[in-house]
Amino acid sequence: MSFLLGPIVGFAQTAEQQRHLDSLLVRNQSYNRIDSTKVKILTDVYRQYMRIKDADRMEDYVNRTIQLAQQLKLNTFSAMAYYRRGLFYHGRSDYIKAEANYEHAISEFDLVKNLDMIAGTYLNMGAMYANIPDYAKSLEVNQKAIAIYDKLGNDLDMASCYTNISSIYQDLGKASQSLVYLQMALKVFAKDEPNGRGVAVVQNLIGAAYLDAPKDELLKMGTTVKDRLQIALSNFEKSLTISESLGENGLIASNKQQIGNVYNELGNDDLALKSYQKAIQISKVGDDKNLYADCLYALGSFYLKRKDYENALVLYSNSYEIAKQNNLLEIKKQAAFGLSEIYENLDRYDESLAFYKEYIIVKDQIFNKDKEREITRRQMQIDFGFKEKDYQFKQKITDVELQKQVLLAKQQQQELFLKQQELALSDKEKTLQRLTFLKKQVDLEIDREVQKNKFERAKLQSKYETSLRDRQIIKQDEQIKFDWRVKIFLTVGITLVLLTALVIFLNQRKTTRLNKIISSQKRELEQLGRVKDRIFSVVSHDLRTPVNSIISFIQLLEGGTIEQEKLTKYASSLRNNLSYTSTMMENLLNWAASQMQGFNPHLESLDIEKVIAEVTHSMHDLANQKGISLNNNIEKFVTCKADHNMLSLVIRNLLSNAIKFTDKGGKITIDAIIVAENLEIKIIDTGIGLKTAQINHFNKPGYLGAGVSSLGTNNEKGTGLGLMLCRTFVGLMEGEIQVQPNPAGGTIFTIILPR
């Protein structure tokens, strides 16, 4: 029944596809407007022709779609048309047409800035070049895809690129380089989903890399021939655990087969046999006939190695039939050779000879396919050479360059000649193989006579060996069961100990981290408490003095007996006190608002020269009273990102401090320099400077200020809040502030802000 169902379903699908195509053609015929809807209809038509594999009509409608899409500037449709046509020819192994369409698709996708599809196209080109094979180009386009996925932040697809590149290196016999890319892919897949399919696939490939790697590659991978089996087994078992949880039968069967290969090489026949049988049981019901045939062949090889010809014959025969039905040439070749060997050992020389002939035929077919792939690759290289020459002629190349091209053409001819010689040598190798076959045929005839005489003696010897082997197998089974129980007990015990230690370690580390956070918060609260106490002290003392002065001054005014000279003197003194009090209140309110998250800086690109000029203009009178030179040396159009009001307040406080602590006739300079991505604003004075302890305290990362104020050179008062406010506001603007001594005397305050 199953054989009849296939054609019926296929016919139904074909009829349904044809009806769908007819309806699309009718719709296309009736729709005469030239717009995006027309492009979509043409797209549906050519895609339907692709499904029914009508290449000529597909070409016609793809060209119509591209022409109309480009006319309407709908480059997404033209790009997808080129891309799908490339996939179509890629699937038909017409690599020259596939490559041309892929390149057009990349150009069109670039016009609409569709980086994801550009990367996807490069991936398909990588698969195409690997099939030719042209591994150099395959690696190149895969790396281009990686660069785009990295720019897009698409780590998962980038990990898929790493997996594809690892397969290329594995085919080239470079297992160590393959392992590098597999580990990169595993890191990404494990981060996204630790128990996902990507992790299972990569761990399966890592296990295969270790299992199949030659000795020199194993040294590069940091292991030995002996240890590679345990590493491979560990990776296969991890992959198996995940694939079983996901229900991925294909991966389960593949891992079971590989685990069987490892146990087979380790000499653990019982576990190897169970793994092979499980792999066959799972792969039998799947769609991957290649995997099923390979599992059958692996178990057949297991039995053949142990001279169990009866079981080996059944498995090899089944593997051969599946490979024959599905045109799996490599497995068909191996199974035919294995059957020839089994029949020879069973003294059935006619069957042995027939399968050996089949082995030679399939081997020739594989050789011819490899030769066709090499010719295709050479044809693509020649076509590229013609394109390159045509381009150079159009660009009017010089005579010297033409001579170079002639020499290059001769070199290519020599390479082709050498390739022809290689193919000729390959033909001679085939002839030698045929002669070897004829010799083997004669040897088989001779062996047939010899084996007849040895047959009876071999039967007796076989019975004796069978009885010995049975006794050994029984002993081995008992020992394996005992070792397995001991292994389980030790594994459970060690696991419990490690888990307990891990829980204790994590709890201790968490406690230590919390203690550090609490200590840090305690120090900050203590410092803020000291600042608060100082602020209350300043407010209670410094606000009382100017208020009392105002009351006294008002009483004098009410009496009306004060002289004009004294009135002027008292008014000047009162103005200074109120100016100091106003500055103190402004700084105090700004600092309090910043601590209560009341200030949200508005960062914008500021012309620093203008901001500094505004502040210095307001400070010139104060500087002139002490005869201090105030110089703004910042050039115009020097910019940085900052909040205008905050930066003005910071500059005003620093200049006020500089004037306060600079003697008469001193100098204050403001400079700005660009360092990398930052702008450094320097306020340099020639005043009395800061002590080393004060400088070190201010430059500490956790500086909050102490609220301590010192008298200026003319006994000017301060609030004790200015530097603390500067530090807070610069931090809000994502910058830094530092202080250092001026070698010429005084201090240098540096404000570092991003540009």
Secondary structure, DSSP 8 states (H G I E B T S, - for coil): -HHHHHHHHHHHHHHHHHHHHHHHHHHHHH----SHHHHHHHHHHHHHHHHTT-HHHHHHHHHHHHHHHHHTT-HHHHHHHHHHHHHHHHHTT-HHHHHHHHHHHHHHHHHTT-HHHHHHHHHHHHHHHHHTT-HHHHHHHHHHHHHHHHHHT-HHHHHHHHHHHHHHHHHTT-HHHHHHHHHHHHHHHHHH-TTSHHHHHHHHHHHHHHHH--HHHHHHTT--TTHHHHHHHHHHHHHHHHHHHHT-HHHHHHHHHHHHHHHHHHT-HHHHHHHHHHHHHHHHTSS-HHHHHHHHHHHHHHHHHTT-HHHHHHHHHHHHHHHHHTT-HHHHHHHHHHHHHHHHHTT-HHHHHHHHHHHHHHHHHHHHHHHHHHHHHHHHHHHHHHHHHHHHHHTT--HHHHHHHHHHHHHHHHHHHHHHHHHHHHHHHHHHHHHHHHHHHHHHHHHHHHHHHHHHHHHHHHHHHHHHHHHHHHHHHHHHHHHHHHHHHHHHHHHHHHHHHHHHHHHHHHHHHHHHHHHHHHHHHHHHHHHHHHHHHHHHHHTHHHHHHHHHHHHHHHHT---HHHHHHHHHHHHHHHHHHHHHHHHHHHHHHHHTT------EEEEHHHHHHHHHHHHHHHHHHTT-EEEE---TT-EEEE-HHHHHHHHHHHHHHHHHTS-TT-EEEEEEEEETTEEEEEEEE-SS---HHHHHHHTSTT----------TT-----S-HHHHHHHHHHHTT-EEEEEE-TTSSEEEEEEEE-
